[in-house]
Amino acid sequence: MIFIKLFGSMSAEVDGRTITASELGGRPRQVLELLALEAGTPVAKERIADLLWEGAPPASYVGTLESYISVLRRNMGLGRGRSCVLATLPNAYRLEADAVTVDLLEFRRLVASMADARASVAIPAMRHALELANGVLLANEPYAAWACRSRELFQRELVTACINAAQLSNGIGDFRAAEHFASIATEHDPLSEVAWQHLMRSFWFSGLRAEALRAYMTLRERMLDELGDEPGSESQELYFAILRDTPSVRRDSTGGGGMEVRTLLLLLRQALDVLPGIQAPAKDAALAQVAVSALERTP
């Protein structure tokens, strides 16, 4: 059995023996990575050459690819021909899916298994998927266009999967897990309002009201910096719902009750700044009266 690791420093494990990226060589390693991205599917020699040489392969690329495949088979201790795990097909090569496991493809399999699963099954599957995605995808190829596209695609998949897992976690009351998944989603897509909303809810439902409000303000700052725009109505409505909520007697993670009061006053002042036509008073003692008046006008 062969296990190919594409996250972090690339490697191939063949029958318990680990072959590092440097041992696989430069171009041969890239060929293996390209085949691993589509394990089980024939990849045309012409396509491999086009990706490797960025649209300008040499006229002798067929022979050059054959030499790279020979290097891979030799370094990995594999046979030759169509029966090989690294199979030669007419005008194509293929990694046999039944003999090869690829961490990226296993990640996708686990995420796909979450679609119709109960939360008690889906959440552990997501944790396992994240353990596999440990490191930058195709880290050995920082500049190759095909690797950059693969990373962009994976990032979208990761954010979507984490958002779904956060929603499931909040739904069953596992707010710590929801915070974990939502935090990963916001890290990889700082402008994803849905991810920030799940993060806000995870804090709010845990009694960490100030943290929930602070998450909104972080989202707002990033949207203003990157897009020059305020968060959407759903994010704002969630924010004001948290503001209207009676403060929890449970201490915030920032420290004692006094620290929470100071944090809430700061966030309340920032909230008033969001509302058009509202001038926040200079003194904290007057904030409450102005806030009550403003919130009564907010649907």
WOCORGI-V51711 format. One record per residue. N is the residue number from 0. NEAR is the number of other ideal C-beta (glycine too) atoms within 8 Angstrom. D_FIRST is the distance of its C-alpha to the first C-alpha in Angstrom with 1 decimal. Layout:
<<N	NEAR	D_FIRST> <N	NEAR	D_FIRST>>
This chain:
<<0	6	0.0> <1	12	3.8> <2	10	6.7> <3	16	10.1> <4	11	13.2> <5	12	16.4> <6	12	18.8> <7	8	20.7> <8	9	19.9> <9	14	16.9> <10	10	14.0> <11	13	10.4> <12	11	8.2> <13	10	6.2> <14	6	5.7> <15	4	8.4> <16	7	10.5> <17	6	11.9> <18	11	13.5> <19	8	16.4> <20	9	18.2> <21	5	21.0> <22	7	18.9> <23	14	17.5> <24	10	21.2> <25	5	23.3> <26	9	23.3> <27	13	19.9> <28	12	18.4> <29	11	20.5> <30	15	19.2> <31	13	15.6> <32	14	16.9> <33	13	18.9> <34	14	16.2> <35	14	14.0> <36	10	17.2> <37	9	17.2> <38	13	13.6> <39	8	14.2> <40	6	17.7> <41	7	19.3> <42	11	20.9> <43	8	24.1> <44	11	24.7> <45	7	28.1> <46	8	26.7> <47	14	24.3> <48	12	27.3> <49	10	29.6> <50	11	27.5> <51	11	26.8> <52	10	30.5> <53	8	31.9> <54	5	33.7> <55	4	35.1> <56	9	32.6> <57	6	34.1> <58	4	35.3> <59	6	32.8> <60	11	29.7> <61	8	28.1> <62	7	28.1> <63	10	27.2> <64	13	24.0> <65	8	23.1> <66	8	23.6> <67	12	21.3> <68	13	18.5> <69	8	19.2> <70	11	19.0> <71	14	15.6> <72	13	14.2> <73	7	16.2> <74	11	15.2> <75	11	11.4> <76	8	11.9> <77	10	11.3> <78	6	13.8> <79	6	16.4> <80	7	17.9> <81	6	17.1> <82	5	14.5> <83	11	12.3> <84	9	9.4> <85	14	12.2> <86	12	14.9> <87	8	18.6> <88	9	20.8> <89	3	24.6> <90	6	25.5> <91	9	22.1> <92	15	18.4> <93	12	15.5> <94	15	11.9> <95	11	10.6> <96	7	10.3> <97	5	8.8> <98	7	5.4> <99	14	6.1> <100	9	7.9> <101	13	11.1> <102	13	13.5> <103	14	16.5> <104	10	15.4> <105	11	14.5> <106	11	18.0> <107	9	19.6> <108	8	18.1> <109	13	19.6> <110	12	22.8> <111	7	23.2> <112	10	22.9> <113	13	25.9> <114	5	28.2> <115	2	29.6> <116	9	28.5> <117	5	31.1> <118	11	31.5> <119	7	30.3> <120	10	26.9> <121	14	26.9> <122	14	27.8> <123	8	25.0> <124	13	22.6> <125	15	24.3> <126	8	24.1> <127	9	20.3> <128	13	20.2> <129	9	22.5> <130	7	20.4> <131	12	17.5> <132	13	20.3> <133	7	21.3> <134	8	22.9> <135	7	24.1> <136	12	21.9> <137	12	21.4> <138	11	23.6> <139	9	23.2> <140	10	25.0> <141	6	28.2> <142	6	30.4> <143	11	28.5> <144	8	30.0> <145	9	26.8> <146	13	25.2> <147	9	28.4> <148	8	28.4> <149	11	24.8> <150	11	26.0> <151	8	29.2> <152	8	27.4> <153	11	25.0> <154	10	28.1> <155	8	29.9> <156	10	27.0> <157	12	26.9> <158	13	30.6> <159	8	30.9> <160	12	28.2> <161	15	30.0> <162	15	33.3> <163	10	32.3> <164	15	30.9> <165	18	34.1> <166	10	36.2> <167	11	34.5> <168	15	34.9> <169	14	38.6> <170	7	39.1> <171	9	38.1> <172	6	39.9> <173	10	36.9> <174	12	38.6> <175	8	36.7> <176	11	33.4> <177	17	35.4> <178	13	36.6> <179	8	33.2> <180	15	31.7> <181	16	35.0> <182	9	35.2> <183	11	31.8> <184	17	33.0> <185	13	36.3> <186	6	34.7> <187	9	32.7> <188	9	35.6> <189	7	38.9> <190	8	40.9> <191	11	39.2> <192	11	42.1> <193	7	40.1> <194	15	37.8> <195	16	40.9> <196	11	42.6> <197	16	39.8> <198	17	40.0> <199	15	43.8> <200	12	43.6> <201	16	41.2> <202	14	43.7> <203	12	46.7> <204	9	45.5> <205	9	44.7> <206	7	48.3> <207	10	47.5> <208	15	50.0> <209	12	50.6> <210	11	46.9> <211	14	46.7> <212	16	49.8> <213	10	48.5> <214	12	45.3> <215	15	47.5> <216	10	49.5> <217	9	46.4> <218	13	45.4> <219	11	49.0> <220	8	49.1> <221	10	46.0> <222	12	47.1> <223	10	50.5> <224	6	49.1> <225	8	46.6> <226	7	48.2> <227	4	51.8> <228	5	51.7> <229	8	51.8> <230	11	49.1> <231	7	49.5> <232	5	51.7> <233	8	48.9> <234	13	48.0> <235	11	51.7> <236	8	52.5> <237	12	49.8> <238	13	51.2> <239	11	54.8> <240	8	53.7> <241	13	52.3> <242	11	55.5> <243	6	57.6> <244	8	55.7> <245	3	57.6> <246	7	56.2> <247	6	54.1> <248	3	55.7> <249	5	52.3> <250	7	51.9> <251	12	49.8> <252	6	46.9> <253	8	49.1> <254	8	51.4> <255	6	54.6> <256	6	56.7> <257	7	58.8> <258	10	55.8> <259	15	54.8> <260	8	58.3> <261	8	58.4> <262	13	55.0> <263	12	56.2> <264	10	59.5> <265	8	57.7> <266	12	55.4> <267	11	58.4> <268	11	60.2> <269	9	57.3> <270	13	57.1> <271	14	60.8> <272	8	60.2> <273	8	57.9> <274	9	60.7> <275	3	63.2> <276	3	66.8> <277	9	66.1> <278	4	67.3> <279	9	65.8> <280	7	68.7> <281	4	68.9> <282	6	69.2> <283	6	66.3> <284	5	68.9> <285	9	69.6> <286	14	66.0> <287	7	65.8> <288	7	68.8> <289	12	67.6> <290	12	64.1> <291	8	65.5> <292	8	67.7> <293	11	64.8> <294	10	62.4> <295	6	65.1> <296	5	65.1> <297	7	61.3> <298	1	60.2>>
